[in-house]
């Protein structure tokens, strides 16, 4: 029983270490990617909210008024 529990604990520790390493590597890659975007003056490459349209320069947005009105109404109802 003790050999089994020691082996299990070692495998668990290795698994936790590998998970941490993977998470750390992903974090570093995401930070580097965001830094490249920032340095180039571009905004996020993610899809903008439905009330915004990304302009062709990829540096600014245009408000889609009919969709923005829905958001304004939501906030008005909340208040």
HUKA-V525147 format. One line per field, one symbol per residue. ss: DSSP state (H for helix, E for strand, L for the rest). psi: psi as a letter, one per 20 degrees, with the letter a starting at -180 (. if undefined). A space follows every 10 residues. Layout:
ss=???
psi=???
This chain:
ss=LHHHHHHHHH HHHHHHHHHH HHHHHHHHHH HHHHHHHHHH LLLLLLLLLL LEEELLLLLL EEELHHHHHH HHHHHHHHL
psi=ghgghggggg hgggggghgg gggggggggg ggghgggghi jqaqiqprqi jqpprhijir qppoghhhhg gggghghh.
